[in-house]
């Protein structure tokens, strides 16, 4: 029963402002990033032509080390592994207001692809998910895949799903890693993400 899951995938804090974010740079046409996680490393390859706004935002976030020490806070086996709320509440608050324009969907949300989560049109900020299964039903909802795991999908498959959708995103925004470490100590996490 994926409908409630899909609807909650679209949830980002409703209190986000409509302030528009600014891209600091344009991503290369093709680039790779290496995730070093509590389960091991994996590599994502991004093609800017698939979703330019998403690729540019992701590139900026990686360059700013935004994802360092963040948790995979929502993992639904066979569906998605979601991350992208800073463990530092002050950083999370700053980025919640940095919305970016939508991209048209050019690539399907196939297993191993990377897309931004959203709460509807014009609401993408920093939250992303890796598709753990083929989720082409997300294509028609506007989720624009822009990258793909090209090394280490076996590592991604090992990310702990035991808490499912239990972590409260509002509390993550407000309390950061302190809340997650105390209430969900077995969550897997990202140590670093770097452009290769």
N, CA and C of each residue as an Amber inpcrd file, in Angstrom:
protein
   588
   0.8490000  -1.1840000   0.0000000   0.0000000   0.0000000   0.0000000
   0.8910000   1.2420000   0.0000000   1.2510000   1.7120000  -1.1990000
   2.2240000   2.7900000  -1.3010000   1.6180000   4.1830000  -1.3250000
   0.3020000   4.3310000  -1.4650000  -0.2930000   5.6640000  -1.5660000
   0.0110000   6.5400000  -0.3620000  -0.1900000   6.0790000   0.9070000
   0.1620000   6.9400000   2.0340000   1.6560000   7.2520000   2.0560000
   2.4620000   6.2870000   1.6610000   3.9060000   6.5070000   1.6290000
   4.2440000   7.5820000   0.6080000   3.6360000   7.5210000  -0.5580000
   3.9010000   8.5210000  -1.5930000   3.4540000   9.8990000  -1.1220000
   2.2950000   9.9710000  -0.4980000   1.8240000  11.2630000  -0.0110000
   2.7580000  11.8200000   1.0420000   3.2570000  10.9630000   1.9390000
   4.1660000  11.4710000   2.9610000   5.5310000  11.7930000   2.3770000
   5.8850000  11.1830000   1.2390000   7.1230000  11.5360000   0.5460000
   7.0640000  12.9980000   0.1460000   5.8760000  13.4650000  -0.1640000
   5.7100000  14.8400000  -0.6110000   5.7220000  15.8250000   0.5490000
   5.7250000  15.3140000   1.7960000   5.6920000  16.2180000   2.9390000
   7.0520000  16.8390000   3.2110000   7.0790000  18.1070000   3.2400000
   8.1640000  18.8960000   3.8170000   7.4410000  19.8290000   4.7670000
   8.1090000  20.4520000   5.6880000   7.4100000  21.3100000   6.6500000
   6.5560000  22.3500000   5.9430000   5.2990000  22.3770000   6.2710000
   4.3670000  23.3150000   5.6470000   4.6700000  24.7510000   6.0220000
   5.4880000  24.9380000   7.0500000   5.7830000  26.2950000   7.5010000
   6.9180000  26.9390000   6.7080000   7.4630000  26.2610000   5.6960000
   8.5380000  26.8550000   4.9040000   8.0410000  28.0980000   4.1910000
   8.9050000  29.0870000   4.0790000   8.4990000  30.3190000   3.4020000
   8.5830000  30.1430000   1.8950000   8.0680000  31.1090000   1.1720000
   8.1050000  31.0390000  -0.2860000   9.3250000  31.7480000  -0.8510000
  10.2500000  32.1070000   0.0190000  11.4590000  32.7740000  -0.4160000
  12.2190000  31.8800000  -1.4090000  12.6970000  32.4670000  -2.4510000
  13.3890000  31.7000000  -3.4810000  14.8690000  31.5570000  -3.1530000
  15.3890000  30.3460000  -3.3300000  16.8040000  30.1010000  -3.0950000
  17.6440000  30.5520000  -4.2780000  18.9250000  30.7280000  -4.0530000
  19.8400000  31.1280000  -5.1080000  20.8750000  30.0430000  -5.2990000
  21.1520000  29.7030000  -6.5410000  22.1950000  28.7440000  -6.8410000
  23.5320000  29.4700000  -6.8240000  24.4970000  28.9110000  -6.1380000
  25.8210000  29.5200000  -6.0740000  26.6440000  29.1960000  -7.3120000
  26.3380000  28.0890000  -7.9710000  27.1420000  27.6970000  -9.1280000
  26.3520000  26.7680000 -10.0350000  26.8940000  26.5860000 -11.2160000
  26.3270000  25.6410000 -12.1700000  27.1490000  24.3610000 -12.1060000
  26.4750000  23.2450000 -11.9640000  27.1630000  21.9550000 -11.8820000
  27.7900000  21.5960000 -13.2220000  28.8370000  20.7710000 -13.2000000
  29.3670000  20.2360000 -14.4530000  28.2930000  19.4080000 -15.1680000
  28.4740000  19.2010000 -16.4660000  27.5030000  18.4140000 -17.2390000
  27.3330000  17.0130000 -16.6650000  28.4450000  16.4030000 -16.2640000
  28.4300000  15.0790000 -15.6310000  29.4360000  15.1250000 -14.4890000
  29.0290000  14.6530000 -13.3270000  29.9680000  14.5680000 -12.2110000
  29.5770000  13.4050000 -11.3080000  30.5540000  12.9670000 -10.5210000
  30.3310000  11.8700000  -9.5720000  30.6020000  12.3580000  -8.1660000
  29.8140000  11.8450000  -7.2300000  30.0470000  12.1280000  -5.8220000
  30.1430000  10.8070000  -5.0700000  31.0510000  10.7890000  -4.1010000
  31.2270000   9.5960000  -3.2750000  30.6350000   9.8530000  -1.9020000
  29.7180000   8.9910000  -1.5100000  29.1340000   8.9960000  -0.1790000
  29.9280000   8.0150000   0.6770000  30.4300000   8.4730000   1.8090000
  31.0320000   7.5840000   2.7920000  30.0180000   7.4900000   3.9270000
  29.4760000   6.2890000   4.1590000  28.3880000   6.1180000   5.1210000
  28.7520000   5.1090000   6.2020000  27.8840000   5.0000000   7.1850000
  28.0690000   4.0200000   8.2520000  27.9950000   2.5880000   7.7370000
  27.4710000   2.3840000   6.5440000  27.4140000   1.0540000   5.9380000
  28.5220000   0.8340000   4.9140000  29.2520000   1.9020000   4.5640000
  30.2920000   1.7970000   3.5510000  30.0930000   2.8450000   2.4710000
  30.9420000   2.8230000   1.4400000  30.8730000   3.8430000   0.3910000
  29.9540000   3.4660000  -0.7730000  29.3990000   4.4920000  -1.4090000
  28.7420000   4.3070000  -2.7040000  28.9470000   5.5840000  -3.5130000
  28.7850000   5.4580000  -4.8230000  29.0420000   6.5720000  -5.7390000
  27.7980000   6.8490000  -6.5650000  27.4660000   8.1330000  -6.6710000
  26.3440000   8.5850000  -7.4990000  26.9050000   9.3870000  -8.6680000
  26.4190000   9.0840000  -9.8670000  26.7790000   9.8720000 -11.0520000
  25.5870000  10.7380000 -11.4290000  25.8540000  12.0210000 -11.6280000
  24.8070000  12.9950000 -11.9420000  24.9850000  13.4840000 -13.3680000
  23.8910000  13.5360000 -14.1120000  23.8560000  14.1240000 -15.4530000
  22.9880000  15.3760000 -15.3620000  23.6120000  16.5170000 -15.4930000
  22.8950000  17.7860000 -15.3250000  21.7160000  17.9070000 -16.2830000
  21.8370000  17.3480000 -17.4810000  20.7660000  17.4570000 -18.4810000
  19.4700000  16.7880000 -18.0150000  19.5570000  15.8530000 -17.0630000
  18.3540000  15.1680000 -16.5740000  17.4560000  16.0940000 -15.7670000
  18.0490000  16.9870000 -14.9710000  17.2880000  17.9220000 -14.1270000
  18.2610000  19.0100000 -13.6800000  18.4610000  20.0530000 -14.5010000
  19.4970000  21.0560000 -14.2140000  19.3780000  21.7320000 -12.8530000
  18.1800000  22.1170000 -12.4520000  18.0320000  22.7910000 -11.1620000
  18.3870000  21.8630000 -10.0020000  17.9270000  20.6330000 -10.0870000
  18.2540000  19.6560000  -9.0520000  19.7380000  19.3410000  -9.0110000
  20.3450000  19.1690000 -10.1720000  21.7820000  18.8730000 -10.2330000
  22.5950000  20.0250000  -9.6580000  22.2200000  21.2670000 -10.0020000
  22.9480000  22.4300000  -9.4860000  22.8250000  22.5230000  -7.9660000
  21.6140000  22.3170000  -7.4370000  21.4190000  22.3900000  -5.9910000
  22.2310000  21.2940000  -5.2850000  22.1560000  20.0840000  -5.8090000
  22.8920000  18.9760000  -5.2050000  24.3910000  19.2610000  -5.2020000
  24.9050000  19.7570000  -6.3180000  26.3210000  20.0940000  -6.4350000
  26.7060000  21.1330000  -5.3850000  25.9030000  22.1780000  -5.2390000
  26.1700000  23.2170000  -4.2400000  26.1710000  22.6400000  -2.8220000
  25.1780000  21.8200000  -2.5140000  25.0890000  21.2370000  -1.1810000
  26.3040000  20.3650000  -0.8760000  26.7220000  19.5790000  -1.8550000
  27.9010000  18.7300000  -1.6560000  29.1400000  19.5890000  -1.4370000
  29.3210000  20.6170000  -2.2730000  30.4960000  21.4910000  -2.1430000
  30.5200000  22.1860000  -0.7820000  29.3460000  22.4850000  -0.2290000
  29.2610000  23.1430000   1.0780000  29.2710000  22.1500000   2.2480000
  29.4300000  20.8620000   1.9340000  29.4890000  19.7920000   2.9480000
  28.2000000  19.6990000   3.7770000  27.0950000  20.0610000   3.1470000
  25.7980000  20.0530000   3.8230000  25.4260000  18.6640000   4.3500000
  25.7370000  17.6160000   3.5970000  25.2810000  16.2710000   3.9500000
  26.1530000  15.5770000   4.9940000  27.2930000  16.1590000   5.3360000
  28.1720000  15.5290000   6.3230000  27.4360000  15.3600000   7.6480000
  27.5220000  14.1640000   8.2120000  26.9020000  13.8230000   9.4940000
  25.3840000  14.0130000   9.4850000  24.7490000  13.5890000   8.3800000
  23.2870000  13.5880000   8.3240000  22.7920000  12.1430000   8.2850000
  21.5560000  11.9490000   8.6970000  20.9790000  10.6090000   8.8230000
  20.0800000  10.2500000   7.6470000  20.0420000   8.9490000   7.3530000
  19.0060000   8.4020000   6.4790000  17.7920000   8.2350000   7.3870000
  16.9630000   9.2690000   7.4680000  15.9170000   9.3230000   8.4890000
  14.6270000   8.6340000   8.0800000  14.4940000   8.2720000   6.8340000
  13.2660000   7.6340000   6.3710000  13.6310000   6.5800000   5.3390000
  13.5560000   5.3250000   5.7310000  13.9280000   4.2290000   4.8400000
  12.7780000   3.2340000   4.8130000  12.1960000   3.0670000   3.6290000
  11.0940000   2.1300000   3.4370000  11.5960000   1.0700000   2.4630000
  11.7720000  -0.1250000   2.9840000  12.3600000  -1.2260000   2.2140000
  11.6410000  -1.4150000   0.8770000  12.4240000  -1.4900000  -0.1980000
  11.8790000  -1.6860000  -1.5330000  11.2830000  -0.4300000  -2.1450000
  11.2970000   0.6860000  -1.4070000  10.7090000   1.9220000  -1.9220000
  11.7660000   3.0290000  -1.9840000  12.0730000   3.6680000  -0.8500000
  13.0280000   4.7790000  -0.8690000  13.8840000   4.8170000   0.3950000
  15.0520000   5.4680000   0.2640000  15.9030000   5.8300000   1.3870000
  16.0710000   7.3380000   1.3420000  15.5180000   8.0440000   2.3240000
  15.4750000   9.5110000   2.2830000  16.4660000  10.1140000   3.2720000
  17.0650000  11.2420000   2.8660000  18.0230000  11.9710000   3.6900000
  17.9880000  13.4300000   3.2580000  18.7650000  14.2870000   3.9520000
  18.8840000  15.6620000   3.4930000  18.3360000  16.7170000   4.4360000
  18.1140000  16.3560000   5.7070000  17.8420000  17.3780000   6.7210000
  19.1250000  17.4910000   7.5350000  19.6700000  18.6690000   7.6190000
  20.9170000  18.8650000   8.3540000  20.7640000  18.4490000   9.8070000
  21.8260000  17.8730000  10.3600000  21.8500000  17.5140000  11.7700000
  21.9910000  18.7220000  12.6810000  22.2810000  19.8810000  12.0980000
  22.4110000  21.1320000  12.8350000  21.1410000  21.9560000  12.5900000
  20.3040000  22.1730000  13.6020000  19.0400000  22.8820000  13.4020000
  19.1850000  24.2660000  12.7720000  20.2580000  24.9810000  13.0630000
  20.4480000  26.3170000  12.4730000  20.6600000  26.2210000  10.9680000
  21.4130000  25.2280000  10.5390000  21.6380000  25.0180000   9.1010000
  20.3440000  24.5510000   8.4400000  19.6400000  23.6490000   9.0870000
  18.3640000  23.1650000   8.5460000  17.3890000  24.3200000   8.3460000
  17.3140000  25.2180000   9.3220000  16.3960000  26.3570000   9.2350000
  16.7490000  27.2560000   8.0580000  18.0110000  27.5260000   7.8710000
  18.4510000  28.3780000   6.7540000  18.0270000  27.7830000   5.4110000
  18.2480000  26.4940000   5.2410000  17.9920000  25.8690000   3.9440000
  16.5200000  25.5860000   3.6870000  15.6940000  25.4930000   4.7300000
  14.2590000  25.2410000   4.5140000  13.6240000  26.3280000   3.6680000
  14.2020000  27.5010000   3.6710000  13.6530000  28.6340000   2.9230000
  14.2320000  28.7520000   1.5150000  15.1940000  27.9200000   1.1940000
  15.8950000  28.0250000  -0.0940000  15.2770000  27.1030000  -1.1430000
  14.0970000  27.4670000  -1.5760000  13.3930000  26.6470000  -2.5670000
  13.9800000  26.8780000  -3.9540000  13.8790000  25.8500000  -4.7720000
  14.3990000  25.9660000  -6.1380000  13.2930000  25.6590000  -7.1370000
  13.4540000  26.1370000  -8.3650000  12.4390000  25.8600000  -9.3950000
  12.3520000  24.3690000  -9.7050000  11.1920000  23.9620000 -10.1450000
  10.9870000  22.5670000 -10.5490000  11.7360000  22.2670000 -11.8420000
  12.0130000  20.9870000 -12.0410000  12.5550000  20.4810000 -13.2970000
  11.5070000  19.5840000 -13.9410000  11.4140000  19.5770000 -15.2710000
  10.5440000  18.5890000 -15.9040000  11.1310000  17.1920000 -15.7060000
  10.2770000  16.1940000 -15.6080000  10.7400000  14.8200000 -15.4220000
  11.1800000  14.2630000 -16.7720000  12.4760000  13.9620000 -16.8690000
  13.0410000  13.3910000 -18.0960000  13.4880000  11.9490000 -17.9030000
  13.8060000  11.5910000 -16.6560000  14.2760000  10.2380000 -16.3300000
  13.3000000   9.6000000 -15.3520000  13.0740000   8.3110000 -15.5000000
  12.1670000   7.6240000 -14.5920000  12.8360000   7.3820000 -13.2480000
  12.0290000   7.2560000 -12.2110000  12.5200000   6.9590000 -10.8670000
  12.7730000   5.4580000 -10.7320000  13.7620000   4.9890000 -11.4610000
  14.1330000   3.5780000 -11.4450000  14.9790000   3.2830000 -10.2110000
  15.0950000   2.0200000  -9.8910000  15.9310000   1.5980000  -8.7670000
  17.3290000   2.2010000  -8.9000000  17.8100000   2.8100000  -7.8200000
  19.1520000   3.3810000  -7.8000000  19.2280000   4.8430000  -8.1920000
  18.1210000   5.4220000  -8.6540000  18.1560000   6.8360000  -9.0370000
  17.9410000   7.7280000  -7.8180000  18.3700000   8.9820000  -7.9750000
  18.3250000   9.9810000  -6.9100000  17.4050000  11.1170000  -7.3450000
  16.4800000  11.5180000  -6.4710000  15.5380000  12.6030000  -6.7400000
  15.3680000  13.4550000  -5.4870000  14.9240000  14.6970000  -5.6770000
  14.5810000  15.5470000  -4.5430000  13.1590000  15.2490000  -4.0810000
  12.9730000  15.2220000  -2.7680000  11.6300000  15.1400000  -2.1950000
  10.9900000  16.5150000  -2.3050000   9.6690000  16.5510000  -2.2530000
   8.9660000  17.8330000  -2.3610000   7.5860000  17.7320000  -1.7400000
   6.9890000  18.9000000  -1.5110000   5.6440000  18.9800000  -0.9470000
   4.6740000  19.5480000  -1.9850000   5.0260000  19.4150000  -3.2560000
   4.2290000  19.9870000  -4.3310000   5.0960000  20.8990000  -5.1710000
   4.5260000  21.5180000  -6.1940000   5.3040000  22.3760000  -7.0860000
   6.0480000  23.4870000  -6.3410000   7.2900000  23.7200000  -6.7570000
   8.0920000  24.8190000  -6.2220000   8.5280000  24.6670000  -4.7800000
   8.5990000  23.4370000  -4.2660000   8.8930000  23.2560000  -2.8390000
  10.1860000  22.4980000  -2.5460000  10.9660000  22.1620000  -3.5710000
  12.1920000  21.3820000  -3.3280000  13.2500000  22.2380000  -2.6250000
  13.9220000  21.6360000  -1.6470000  14.9780000  22.3520000  -0.9250000
  16.2330000  21.4870000  -0.8100000  16.3070000  20.6270000   0.2190000
  17.5150000  19.8320000   0.4550000  17.2630000  18.3420000   0.6270000
  16.0190000  17.9340000   0.7870000  15.7400000  16.5220000   1.0340000
  15.7440000  15.7330000  -0.2660000  16.4360000  14.5990000  -0.2220000
  16.5360000  13.7260000  -1.3830000  16.1820000  12.3010000  -0.9960000
  15.9680000  11.4770000  -2.0040000  15.7780000  10.0560000  -1.7510000
  16.4210000   9.2610000  -2.8700000  16.8910000   8.0860000  -2.4800000
  17.3820000   7.0930000  -3.4380000  16.2620000   6.0850000  -3.6040000
  15.9130000   5.7980000  -4.8350000  14.8840000   4.7980000  -5.1010000
  15.4550000   3.4050000  -4.8420000  14.8270000   2.6820000  -3.9160000
  15.2620000   1.3260000  -3.5900000  14.5440000   0.2790000  -4.4270000
  13.5890000   0.7230000  -5.2170000  12.8670000  -0.1270000  -6.1540000
  12.5140000   0.7110000  -7.3640000  11.8830000   0.1020000  -8.3550000
  11.4350000   0.8570000  -9.5260000  10.1450000   1.5930000  -9.1520000
  10.2110000   2.9170000  -9.1180000   9.0930000   3.7460000  -8.6490000
   8.6080000   4.6930000  -9.7390000   8.3140000   4.1400000 -10.9110000
   7.8940000   4.9970000 -12.0280000   6.5800000   5.7180000 -11.7440000
   5.8260000   5.2840000 -10.7130000   4.6020000   5.9930000 -10.3340000
   4.9160000   7.4020000  -9.8360000   6.1670000   7.6610000  -9.4340000
   6.5560000   8.9910000  -8.9650000   6.8090000   9.9660000 -10.1060000
   7.0310000   9.4430000 -11.3000000   7.3430000  10.3150000 -12.4430000
   6.2160000  11.3110000 -12.7040000   4.9810000  10.8330000 -12.7240000
   3.8360000  11.6860000 -13.0080000   3.5170000  12.6710000 -11.8870000
   4.1690000  12.4930000 -10.7390000   3.9560000  13.3940000  -9.6040000
   5.0110000  14.4980000  -9.5680000   5.9220000  14.4900000 -10.5520000
   6.8960000  15.5750000 -10.6680000   8.2470000  15.3400000 -10.0270000
   8.5090000  14.1210000  -9.5650000   9.8120000  13.8250000  -8.9680000
  10.8270000  13.5890000 -10.0830000  11.7400000  14.5360000 -10.2480000
  12.6850000  14.5210000 -11.3720000  14.0140000  13.8940000 -10.9600000
  14.2360000  12.6560000 -11.3710000  15.5070000  11.9760000 -11.0840000
  16.6350000  12.6730000 -11.8380000  17.7790000  12.8120000 -11.1840000
  18.9050000  13.4990000 -11.8190000  20.2300000  12.7690000 -11.6340000
  20.2480000  11.7130000 -10.8570000  21.4780000  10.9580000 -10.6280000
  21.1640000   9.4950000 -10.4300000  22.2240000   8.6820000 -10.4240000
  22.0540000   7.2390000 -10.2630000  23.2440000   6.6750000  -9.5000000
  22.9760000   5.7360000  -8.6130000  24.0530000   5.0270000  -7.9340000
  24.7420000   4.1390000  -8.9660000  26.0380000   4.3690000  -9.1820000
  26.7870000   3.6000000 -10.1840000  27.7850000   2.6440000  -9.5420000
  28.0440000   2.8210000  -8.2690000  28.8850000   1.8940000  -7.5070000
  28.3140000   1.7990000  -6.1020000  28.1950000   0.5630000  -5.6030000
  27.8040000   0.3780000  -4.2070000  26.3210000   0.2960000  -3.9340000
  25.5130000  -0.0990000  -4.9100000  24.0790000  -0.2360000  -4.6200000
  23.8420000  -1.3000000  -3.5470000  24.7490000  -2.2620000  -3.4510000
  24.6460000  -3.2640000  -2.3820000  24.7910000  -2.6100000  -1.0070000
  25.5740000  -1.5320000  -0.9250000  25.7080000  -0.7720000   0.3190000
  24.3990000  -0.0470000   0.6210000  23.8350000   0.6030000  -0.3890000
  22.5640000   1.3250000  -0.2120000  21.4770000   0.3710000   0.2760000
  21.4640000  -0.8400000  -0.2660000  20.4470000  -1.8190000   0.1330000
  20.5560000  -2.2350000   1.5950000  21.7180000  -2.0020000   2.2160000
  21.9210000  -2.3850000   3.6140000  21.5350000  -1.2790000   4.6040000
  21.1600000  -0.0930000   4.1100000  20.7840000   1.0000000   5.0140000
  19.5910000   0.5580000   5.8610000  19.7010000   0.7810000   7.1520000
  18.7400000   0.2630000   8.1230000  17.3180000   0.8050000   7.9140000
  16.3650000  -0.1220000   7.6370000  14.9720000   0.3010000   7.4400000
  14.0860000   0.1140000   8.6780000  14.6830000  -0.2570000   9.8240000
  13.8440000  -0.6950000  10.9500000  12.9200000   0.3850000  11.4950000
  13.2720000   1.6630000  11.3300000  12.4260000   2.7280000  11.8700000
  11.4070000   3.2330000  10.8540000  11.5270000   2.8050000   9.6010000
  10.5640000   3.1910000   8.5680000  10.3530000   4.6940000   8.5050000
   9.1050000   5.1000000   8.7320000   8.7390000   6.5150000   8.6760000
   8.5330000   7.1120000  10.0650000   9.0370000   6.4350000  11.0950000
   8.7970000   6.8780000  12.4750000   9.4540000   8.2220000  12.8390000
  10.6960000   8.5160000  12.4060000  11.2800000   9.8060000  12.8020000
  10.4150000  10.9850000  12.3350000  10.1830000  11.9210000  13.2320000
   9.3470000  13.0890000  12.9530000  10.1950000  14.1710000  12.2840000
   9.8340000  14.5300000  11.0510000  10.6410000  15.4970000  10.3080000
  10.6630000  16.8760000  10.9640000   9.5790000  17.2730000  11.5830000
   9.5550000  18.5530000  12.2800000  10.5480000  18.5800000  13.4320000
  10.6270000  17.4660000  14.1550000  11.5870000  17.3930000  15.2680000
  13.0200000  17.3220000  14.7500000  13.2270000  16.6560000  13.6220000
  14.5850000  16.6300000  13.0510000  15.0010000  18.0580000  12.7120000
  14.0890000  18.8100000  12.0740000  14.3880000  20.2050000  11.7240000
  14.7230000  21.0170000  12.9780000  13.9550000  20.8210000  14.0430000
  14.0900000  21.6370000  15.2490000  15.2210000  21.1920000  16.1760000
  15.4520000  19.8660000  16.2410000  16.4040000  19.3360000  17.2290000
  17.6250000  18.6700000  16.6170000  17.5820000  18.4000000  15.3130000
  18.7310000  17.8350000  14.6150000  19.1290000  16.4460000  15.0730000
  20.4450000  16.1880000  15.0020000  20.9610000  14.8630000  15.3290000
  20.7500000  14.4760000  16.7830000  20.6150000  15.4500000  17.6840000
  20.3890000  15.1080000  19.0930000  19.1230000  14.2690000  19.2350000
  18.0540000  14.7060000  18.5680000  16.7880000  13.9560000  18.5920000
  16.9640000  12.5650000  17.9830000  17.6190000  12.4970000  16.8270000
  17.7580000  11.2120000  16.1370000  18.6530000  10.2460000  16.9020000
  19.7490000  10.7370000  17.4510000  20.6500000   9.8530000  18.2060000
  19.9630000   9.2830000  19.4440000  19.1510000  10.0920000  20.1000000
  18.4830000   9.6410000  21.3150000  17.3170000   8.7040000  21.0140000
  16.4950000   9.0560000  20.0330000  15.2720000   8.2980000  19.7780000
  15.4250000   7.1820000  18.7510000  16.4020000   7.3200000  17.8530000
  16.5810000   6.3450000  16.7720000  18.0720000   6.0400000  16.6050000
  18.6760000   5.4430000  17.6280000  20.1300000   5.2900000  17.6550000
  20.7150000   4.3970000  16.5740000  19.8960000   3.5660000  15.9510000
  20.4280000   2.6480000  14.9410000  20.2820000   3.1730000  13.5100000
  19.8720000   4.4230000  13.3480000  19.8020000   4.9850000  11.9960000
  21.1870000   4.9860000  11.3670000  21.2460000   4.6230000  10.1010000
  22.5070000   4.7650000   9.3740000  22.6780000   6.2220000   8.9760000
  23.9230000   6.6030000   8.7360000  24.2090000   8.0110000   8.4960000
  25.3010000   8.2020000   7.4450000  25.3300000   9.4170000   6.9440000
  26.3420000   9.8310000   5.9810000  27.4810000  10.4730000   6.7660000
  28.6830000   9.9630000   6.5610000  29.8590000  10.5950000   7.1770000
  30.2650000  11.8150000   6.3620000  30.5120000  11.6020000   5.0880000
  30.8960000  12.6910000   4.1730000  30.3460000  12.3970000   2.7820000
  30.1990000  13.4690000   1.9920000  29.8840000  13.3690000   0.5610000
  30.8350000  14.3290000  -0.1410000  31.5680000  13.8350000  -1.1310000
  32.5380000  14.6680000  -1.8390000  32.4650000  14.4410000  -3.3420000
  32.6730000  15.5000000  -4.1010000  32.7790000  15.3740000  -5.5500000
  34.0790000  14.6350000  -5.8560000  34.0060000  13.6330000  -6.7150000
  35.2040000  12.8650000  -7.0890000  36.0040000  13.6110000  -8.1520000
